[in-house]
């Protein structure tokens, strides 16, 4: 959540990509579906690769994994607004949140816990405004919501009252999404990231920060990774299993945590190489989470 000074790492990603698409965007009006030439797509692919590599390097050199985990657990990073922002940002990037959507529609995909479900309308409005101006992933439209004919979609709230306002993907997000629909573009990006030494270092750093936070502050750790757990589930069937795993980490030495992080990073790289999984999505997701503490000093 970028509530510190300066611009966030995620903003830097989009600002870097803007350099590659600005001249293209100003020559076109927004269309129902973005179309990109092969030459434009190649420029965007290289922009995504360059931005990812620079962000990974910046994050691991900015502060130690331990200090970043401590920053994650600070009160302003665990506030209701910060937690809700993390969930909505994740949901937009992971396409959990269907768009266009009204403010009340975003509530459907929030966690059931008290912090998110009870967020007030002014606070939610602040979060959505940050998605427009800070993260550049949404655009606000003041027209009437474009309901489709037929049965109401399940991702839309039943309540119809409220002022006319809804959010749709930003042009930049639409352009990037269009690139990432191309399997060849994904393969080019994945090959570049797997072949870069910084990717292994970044994954090891990410695991170390997460393990350290889970060791020091269980609640903050679960809040930090809540959106991913909601979408992908967790490796524990019961709360007791989760507690047993956390207790194991809690009583593990710092040296052992580093060894575990190294092993997890190595195994993940091998998995990427063997299974052909999308490296980009894992790296992008980790960048979002690590960005939470970027502005905290």
RABEL-V194369 format. One record per pair of residues at least 24 apart in sequence whose ideal C-beta (glycine too) atoms are under 8 Angstrom apart, sorted by the first residue. I is the first residue (numbers start at 1). GAP is how many residues later the second one is. Records with the same first field share a line. If there is no record, write none. Layout:
I=GAP ; GAP
//
This chain:
1=76 ; 80 ; 81 ; 84 ; 85 ; 129 ; 291
2=128 ; 132 ; 133 ; 289 ; 292 ; 293
3=73 ; 79 ; 292
4=290 ; 291 ; 292 ; 293
5=290
6=289
7=127
8=126 ; 127 ; 283 ; 286 ; 287
9=46 ; 49 ; 50 ; 278 ; 281 ; 282 ; 285
10=79 ; 124 ; 125 ; 277 ; 278 ; 281
11=123 ; 124 ; 125
12=39 ; 42 ; 43
13=38 ; 39 ; 42 ; 274
14=121 ; 122 ; 158
16=31 ; 34 ; 35 ; 38
17=27 ; 30 ; 31 ; 34 ; 155 ; 159
18=154
19=28
20=24 ; 26 ; 27
21=26 ; 151 ; 154
25=146 ; 150
30=141
33=145
34=137 ; 140 ; 141 ; 143 ; 144
35=143
36=139 ; 142 ; 143
41=138 ; 141 ; 144
44=131 ; 132 ; 135 ; 141
45=134 ; 140 ; 143 ; 144
48=128 ; 131 ; 141 ; 232
49=139 ; 140 ; 143 ; 144
52=137 ; 141 ; 228 ; 231 ; 232 ; 235
53=139 ; 140 ; 143 ; 145
55=232
56=142 ; 143 ; 145 ; 146 ; 227 ; 231
57=141
59=143 ; 146 ; 228 ; 231 ; 232 ; 235
60=138 ; 141 ; 142 ; 145
62=232
63=230
65=140 ; 143 ; 144 ; 147 ; 196
66=142 ; 143 ; 146 ; 188
68=141 ; 222 ; 225
69=140 ; 141 ; 143 ; 144 ; 147
70=146
71=221 ; 222 ; 225
72=137 ; 141 ; 148 ; 152 ; 220 ; 221
73=140 ; 143 ; 144 ; 147 ; 148
74=219 ; 222
76=220
77=143 ; 215 ; 216 ; 219
78=141 ; 142 ; 145
80=35 ; 36 ; 38 ; 39 ; 43
81=38 ; 42 ; 45 ; 46
82=210
83=28 ; 32 ; 33 ; 140 ; 143
84=26 ; 31 ; 32 ; 35 ; 39 ; 40 ; 43
85=42 ; 45 ; 46
86=138 ; 140 ; 141 ; 202 ; 203 ; 206
87=24 ; 29 ; 139 ; 140 ; 143
88=39 ; 40 ; 43
89=42 ; 46 ; 48 ; 199
90=137 ; 138 ; 141 ; 195 ; 198
91=136
92=39 ; 45 ; 46 ; 81
93=44 ; 191 ; 192 ; 195
94=133 ; 137 ; 191
96=135
97=58
98=55 ; 57
99=39 ; 68 ; 69 ; 70
100=41 ; 45 ; 46 ; 66 ; 67 ; 68
101=54 ; 55 ; 65 ; 66
102=43 ; 54 ; 55 ; 60 ; 63 ; 64 ; 65
103=25 ; 59 ; 62 ; 63 ; 64
104=53 ; 55 ; 58
105=50 ; 51 ; 52 ; 61
106=61
107=50
108=47 ; 49
109=46
111=115 ; 116 ; 119
115=108
128=39
131=36
132=35 ; 38
136=34 ; 36 ; 37
137=32 ; 33 ; 35 ; 36
138=29 ; 30 ; 31 ; 32 ; 35
139=28 ; 29 ; 30 ; 31 ; 32
140=25 ; 26 ; 27
141=24 ; 25 ; 26 ; 27
180=100
186=92 ; 94
189=90 ; 91
190=82 ; 86 ; 88 ; 89 ; 90
193=86 ; 87 ; 90
194=75 ; 78 ; 79 ; 85
199=70 ; 80 ; 84
200=65 ; 66 ; 69
202=81 ; 84
203=61 ; 62 ; 65 ; 66 ; 79 ; 83
204=57 ; 58 ; 60 ; 61
205=56
206=59 ; 80 ; 83 ; 84
207=53 ; 54 ; 57 ; 58
208=49 ; 50 ; 53
209=81
211=38 ; 41 ; 46 ; 49 ; 50
212=42 ; 45
214=32 ; 35 ; 36
215=34 ; 35 ; 37 ; 42
218=28 ; 32
221=25
224=65 ; 68
225=64
228=57
//
